[in-house]
Amino acid sequence: MLSVLTSGFLANIPSPDRGVWHLGPIPIRAYALCIIAGIVVAVTWGERRLVARGGAPGTVVDVAVFAVPFGLVGGRLYHVATDWETYFGPGGHAVDAVKIWQGGLGIWGAIALGGVGAWIGCRRRGVPLPFFADAVAPAIVTAQAIGRLGNYFNQELYGGPTTLPWGLEIYARVVPGTSIPDPLGGVAVDHTPIAVVHPTFLYELIWNLAVAALVVWADRRFVLGHGRAFAVYVAGYTLGRFFIEQMRSDPATRVFGDIRINTVVSAVVFLGAVAYLLLVRKPREVPAPAEAPGSVASSYSTDPAESDHSASGKPVPDNSASVNSPSSPSVSANDPAAVSSSAASEPSSAEPAGETSWSRGESGQS
């Protein structure tokens, strides 16, 4: 009964008749537009979250200058490495390995090499990488969801045949004006489906959005820090990817007999993320108040007691009984006038203007 009612509202999902439009000689590719849109959303939302956690405005944009190109290169390298036969095997074309606009970005390579770029950017800004990763975690997985729309326009990464009412219709595409097949750059001959399949890109898109919501909730509920919010993202994403990967019907490198390599990687990375969540118990990093406009963090204390500021961001009072100066006698802390005079003659021990220390606190807002 439910199937009958559902089919009345949704009788299969039609595919776009093309994934490329031409503006004169310039091809406008939907896949590239989806990747760019995902990056914009990730940077914008990640920036808002980082500032809300006490980070300096502009940090995410500055770090993205390094992380994004590193991530794109890493994603492509992983894709080519795990689909080596497609480009370098019999009938393959090695030059296609650099044609990133035709699709093919491996998330594991993008995260790994993108992390290297983020580390470089964070070092230049003086921001702890775990602090940055926690702030951008839900934004990254949301960007992945947006990027999956590019697979929809490319008619790729779908599953096996299905009779479910949300099955995805696949059309035959050809080079305009010819009968030459071109699944990526061609135009649909008509809207008669040659197959109705599981829209695994849609399953992953929905799952990714659910993971983003989970990270936001867990981050607020448990005040996660030191990379633990990022670990929730990794664990959540790989859990869904493990099952969705097994539904896909596109060619893939297989290991251990007949297991898709991304299924194995998902399982390994999931276990690593869960182990990190269980073993790392450090509280959230808390930036100390900036002493000058536009300042960024320059140091990172592993113990709040070692910082000049408390976890709440307020200065830690000096409870010592006296204030001594090498060139003056001991001054009683009970004499306010004497203390004030002594403090005026002492060199300042505060950090230089334009620098901020970091400590791990027990509270914070995401």
C-alpha positions as CSV (number, residue, x, y, z in Angstrom):
1,M,0.0,0.0,0.0
2,L,2.8,2.4,0.9
3,S,4.6,1.6,-2.3
4,V,1.5,2.4,-4.3
5,L,1.0,5.7,-2.6
6,T,4.7,6.6,-2.9
7,S,4.8,5.8,-6.6
8,G,1.9,8.2,-7.1
9,F,4.1,11.1,-6.0
10,L,7.5,9.9,-7.2
11,A,7.8,7.8,-10.3
12,N,11.6,7.5,-10.7
13,I,14.1,10.4,-10.7
14,P,15.0,11.7,-14.2
15,S,18.6,12.5,-14.9
16,P,19.6,15.8,-16.5
17,D,19.8,15.5,-20.3
18,R,23.4,16.9,-20.1
19,G,26.1,17.9,-17.7
20,V,27.9,20.4,-19.8
21,W,26.8,23.7,-21.4
22,H,28.8,25.8,-23.8
23,L,29.2,29.6,-23.5
24,G,30.7,30.1,-27.0
25,P,33.9,28.0,-26.9
26,I,33.9,27.8,-23.1
27,P,32.4,24.6,-21.5
28,I,30.4,25.2,-18.3
29,R,30.5,21.9,-16.4
30,A,27.9,21.2,-13.7
31,Y,30.4,19.0,-11.9
32,A,32.9,21.9,-11.5
33,L,30.1,24.3,-10.5
34,C,29.0,21.9,-7.7
35,I,32.6,21.5,-6.4
36,I,33.0,25.3,-6.4
37,A,29.7,25.8,-4.6
38,G,30.7,23.2,-2.0
39,I,34.0,25.1,-1.4
40,V,32.2,28.4,-1.0
41,V,29.7,26.9,1.5
42,A,32.5,25.2,3.5
43,V,34.6,28.3,3.7
44,T,31.7,30.6,4.6
45,W,30.2,28.3,7.3
46,G,33.6,27.2,8.6
47,E,34.5,30.9,9.0
48,R,31.4,31.6,11.1
49,R,32.0,28.5,13.3
50,L,35.6,29.3,13.9
51,V,34.9,33.0,14.8
52,A,32.1,31.8,17.1
53,R,34.7,29.6,18.9
54,G,37.0,32.6,19.4
55,G,39.1,32.4,16.3
56,A,40.2,35.4,14.3
57,P,38.1,36.5,11.3
58,G,39.7,35.7,8.0
59,T,41.5,32.6,9.3
60,V,39.4,30.0,7.3
61,V,39.9,32.0,4.0
62,D,43.6,32.2,4.6
63,V,43.9,28.5,5.4
64,A,41.7,27.6,2.4
65,V,44.2,29.1,0.1
66,F,46.5,26.2,0.9
67,A,44.0,23.5,1.9
68,V,41.7,23.7,-1.2
69,P,44.4,23.2,-4.0
70,F,46.2,20.6,-1.9
71,G,42.8,18.8,-1.4
72,L,42.0,18.8,-5.1
73,V,45.4,17.4,-6.0
74,G,45.2,14.8,-3.3
75,G,41.6,13.8,-4.3
76,R,42.7,13.3,-7.9
77,L,45.8,11.4,-7.0
78,Y,43.8,9.0,-4.9
79,H,41.2,8.5,-7.6
80,V,43.9,7.8,-10.3
81,A,45.8,5.5,-7.9
82,T,42.7,3.4,-7.1
83,D,41.5,3.4,-10.7
84,W,44.9,2.9,-12.3
85,E,43.6,0.5,-15.1
86,T,41.2,3.2,-16.4
87,Y,44.0,5.5,-17.3
88,F,47.1,3.3,-17.7
89,G,45.6,-0.1,-18.5
90,P,44.7,-1.5,-21.9
91,G,42.5,1.0,-23.8
92,G,43.2,3.7,-21.3
93,H,44.5,7.2,-22.0
94,A,47.1,8.5,-19.6
95,V,46.3,12.1,-20.4
96,D,42.8,11.6,-19.0
97,A,44.4,11.3,-15.5
98,V,44.7,15.1,-15.3
99,K,41.2,15.8,-16.6
100,I,39.7,16.6,-13.2
101,W,36.7,18.3,-14.8
102,Q,35.5,14.9,-16.0
103,G,34.9,13.8,-12.5
104,G,36.9,11.6,-10.1
105,L,38.0,12.9,-6.7
106,G,38.8,10.5,-3.9
107,I,37.7,11.9,-0.6
108,W,40.5,10.1,1.3
109,G,43.2,11.7,-0.8
110,A,41.4,15.1,-0.6
111,I,41.3,14.9,3.2
112,A,44.9,13.6,3.6
113,L,46.6,16.1,1.3
114,G,44.1,18.9,2.1
115,G,45.1,18.3,5.8
116,V,48.7,19.0,4.8
117,G,47.6,22.2,3.2
118,A,45.5,23.2,6.2
119,W,48.5,22.4,8.5
120,I,50.6,24.8,6.5
121,G,48.0,27.5,6.6
122,C,47.4,27.1,10.3
123,R,51.1,27.4,11.1
124,R,51.2,30.6,9.1
125,R,48.2,31.9,11.1
126,G,49.4,30.6,14.4
127,V,46.2,28.5,14.9
128,P,46.2,24.9,16.3
129,L,45.2,22.5,13.5
130,P,42.8,20.5,15.8
131,F,41.0,23.8,16.7
132,F,40.6,24.6,13.0
133,A,39.5,21.0,12.0
134,D,36.8,21.0,14.7
135,A,35.4,24.3,13.4
136,V,35.2,23.3,9.7
137,A,34.2,19.6,10.2
138,P,30.4,20.0,9.5
139,A,31.1,22.5,6.7
140,I,33.4,20.0,5.0
141,V,30.9,17.1,5.0
142,T,28.2,19.6,3.7
143,A,30.5,20.5,0.9
144,Q,30.8,16.8,0.1
145,A,27.0,16.6,-0.1
146,I,26.9,19.5,-2.6
147,G,29.7,17.9,-4.6
148,R,27.6,14.7,-5.0
149,L,25.2,16.7,-7.2
150,G,28.0,16.8,-9.7
151,N,27.9,13.0,-10.0
152,Y,24.1,13.4,-10.7
153,F,24.8,15.7,-13.7
154,N,27.6,13.3,-14.9
155,Q,25.3,10.2,-14.6
156,E,27.9,8.4,-12.6
157,L,28.5,6.6,-9.3
158,Y,25.0,5.0,-9.2
159,G,24.0,1.5,-8.0
160,G,22.4,-1.6,-9.4
161,P,18.9,-1.9,-11.0
162,T,15.9,-1.2,-8.8
163,T,12.1,-1.0,-9.0
164,L,11.8,1.4,-6.2
165,P,9.9,4.6,-6.9
166,W,13.0,6.8,-6.4
167,G,15.1,4.8,-8.9
168,L,17.3,7.0,-11.1
169,E,16.7,7.0,-14.8
170,I,19.9,6.8,-16.9
171,Y,19.7,8.1,-20.5
172,A,21.9,7.5,-23.5
173,R,24.1,10.5,-24.3
174,V,25.8,11.3,-27.5
175,V,28.0,14.0,-29.1
176,P,25.5,16.6,-30.5
177,G,24.8,16.0,-34.1
178,T,26.3,12.5,-34.1
179,S,25.7,9.0,-32.8
180,I,29.0,8.9,-30.9
181,P,28.4,7.9,-27.2
182,D,29.6,10.5,-24.7
183,P,28.2,9.8,-21.2
184,L,29.9,12.9,-19.6
185,G,29.9,15.6,-22.2
186,G,27.1,14.5,-24.5
187,V,23.4,15.2,-24.7
188,A,20.6,12.8,-24.1
189,V,19.1,11.3,-27.2
190,D,15.7,11.3,-25.6
191,H,14.2,10.7,-22.1
192,T,13.7,7.0,-22.6
193,P,15.8,5.4,-19.8
194,I,18.2,2.7,-20.7
195,A,18.3,1.7,-17.0
196,V,16.7,2.5,-13.7
197,V,19.2,2.3,-10.9
198,H,19.8,3.1,-7.2
199,P,20.8,6.8,-6.8
200,T,23.7,6.1,-4.5
201,F,24.9,9.7,-5.0
202,L,21.6,10.8,-3.4
203,Y,21.9,8.3,-0.6
204,E,25.4,9.7,0.2
205,L,24.2,13.3,-0.1
206,I,21.4,12.7,2.4
207,W,23.7,10.8,4.7
208,N,26.3,13.6,4.6
209,L,23.8,16.2,5.6
210,A,22.8,14.0,8.5
211,V,26.4,13.7,9.6
212,A,26.8,17.5,9.5
213,A,23.8,17.8,11.8
214,L,25.3,15.1,14.1
215,V,28.6,17.0,14.3
216,V,26.9,20.3,15.2
217,W,24.7,18.6,17.8
218,A,27.6,16.6,19.4
219,D,29.9,19.6,19.4
220,R,27.3,21.7,21.3
221,R,26.2,18.9,23.6
222,F,29.7,17.6,24.6
223,V,31.8,20.7,24.0
224,L,34.2,18.8,21.8
225,G,37.8,19.9,21.3
226,H,41.2,18.9,20.1
227,G,40.0,17.3,16.9
228,R,37.2,15.3,18.4
229,A,34.4,17.1,16.4
230,F,36.4,16.3,13.3
231,A,36.7,12.6,14.4
232,V,32.8,12.5,14.8
233,Y,32.6,13.7,11.1
234,V,35.1,11.1,9.9
235,A,33.5,8.2,11.9
236,G,30.0,9.2,10.8
237,Y,30.9,9.6,7.1
238,T,32.8,6.4,6.8
239,L,30.1,4.4,8.5
240,G,27.6,5.4,5.8
241,R,30.2,5.2,3.0
242,F,31.0,1.6,4.0
243,F,27.4,0.5,3.2
244,I,26.7,2.8,0.3
245,E,30.0,1.8,-1.4
246,Q,28.8,-1.8,-1.6
247,M,25.7,-0.7,-3.5
248,R,27.6,1.0,-6.3
249,S,27.9,-0.7,-9.7
250,D,30.7,1.4,-11.3
251,P,34.0,-0.2,-11.9
252,A,36.4,-0.1,-9.0
253,T,39.7,-1.6,-7.8
254,R,39.0,-4.7,-5.7
255,V,41.1,-6.2,-3.0
256,F,41.0,-9.3,-0.8
257,G,39.1,-11.2,-3.4
258,D,36.2,-9.1,-4.5
259,I,35.9,-6.2,-2.0
260,R,35.9,-2.6,-3.3
261,I,39.0,-0.8,-2.0
262,N,36.9,2.1,-0.8
263,T,34.9,-0.3,1.4
264,V,38.1,-1.5,3.1
265,V,39.4,2.1,3.5
266,S,36.1,3.2,5.0
267,A,36.3,0.4,7.6
268,V,39.9,1.2,8.5
269,V,39.4,4.9,8.8
270,F,36.2,4.4,10.8
271,L,38.0,2.3,13.4
272,G,40.8,5.0,13.6
273,A,38.3,7.8,14.1
274,V,36.4,5.8,16.9
275,A,39.7,5.0,18.6
276,Y,40.6,8.7,18.5
277,L,37.3,9.6,20.1
278,L,37.7,7.1,22.9
279,L,41.4,7.8,23.6
280,V,41.6,11.6,23.3
281,R,40.0,13.4,26.3
282,K,41.5,16.8,26.0
283,P,39.1,19.7,26.5
284,R,38.4,22.3,23.8
285,E,41.0,24.8,22.9
286,V,40.2,28.4,24.1
287,P,42.0,31.4,22.5
288,A,43.0,34.1,24.9
289,P,41.6,37.6,24.3
290,A,43.5,39.4,21.5
291,E,45.6,42.3,22.7
292,A,45.5,44.1,19.4
293,P,43.0,44.3,16.5
294,G,43.6,41.6,13.9
295,S,45.9,39.6,16.1
296,V,46.2,35.8,15.8
297,A,47.4,33.0,18.0
298,S,51.1,32.6,18.4
299,S,51.4,30.0,21.1
300,Y,49.5,27.0,22.3
301,S,49.5,25.8,25.9
302,T,48.8,22.2,26.7
303,D,47.9,23.0,30.2
304,P,45.5,25.9,31.2
305,A,47.7,26.5,34.2
306,E,50.6,27.4,31.9
307,S,48.7,30.1,30.2
308,D,48.5,33.7,31.2
309,H,44.7,33.4,30.9
310,S,42.1,31.1,32.4
311,A,39.8,28.9,30.4
312,S,37.1,31.5,30.5
313,G,39.4,34.0,28.9
314,K,39.8,36.2,32.0
315,P,43.3,37.0,33.4
316,V,44.4,34.7,36.2
317,P,45.0,36.9,39.3
318,D,48.3,36.9,41.0
319,N,47.8,35.6,44.6
320,S,51.4,35.9,45.7
321,A,52.1,37.6,49.0
322,S,54.6,40.0,47.7
323,V,56.0,41.6,44.5
324,N,59.8,41.7,44.4
325,S,62.0,43.7,42.1
326,P,65.8,43.2,41.8
327,S,66.3,46.9,42.2
328,S,63.8,47.6,45.0
329,P,62.9,46.2,48.4
330,S,60.1,43.7,48.9
331,V,56.7,45.4,48.6
332,S,53.8,44.1,50.6
333,A,50.8,43.0,48.5
334,N,48.5,44.6,51.2
335,D,49.7,48.1,50.3
336,P,47.8,49.1,47.2
337,A,49.8,52.2,46.6
338,A,53.1,50.4,46.9
339,V,52.0,47.6,44.6
340,S,50.8,50.1,42.0
341,S,54.2,51.9,42.2
342,S,56.1,48.7,41.9
343,A,54.0,47.5,39.0
344,A,54.7,50.7,37.1
345,S,58.5,50.2,37.4
346,E,58.4,46.5,36.5
347,P,58.8,45.4,32.8
348,S,55.6,43.9,31.4
349,S,55.4,40.1,31.3
350,A,52.4,40.2,29.0
351,E,52.7,38.8,25.5
352,P,53.6,41.3,22.8
353,A,50.8,43.2,21.2
354,G,49.3,41.3,18.2
355,E,49.8,37.9,19.8
356,T,47.4,35.6,21.6
357,S,48.0,32.5,23.6
358,W,45.8,29.4,23.4
359,S,44.7,27.1,26.2
360,R,42.3,24.3,26.6
361,G,39.1,25.1,28.5
362,E,36.2,23.2,29.7
363,S,33.5,25.3,28.1
364,G,32.7,27.0,24.8
365,Q,30.1,27.5,22.1
366,S,30.2,26.1,18.6
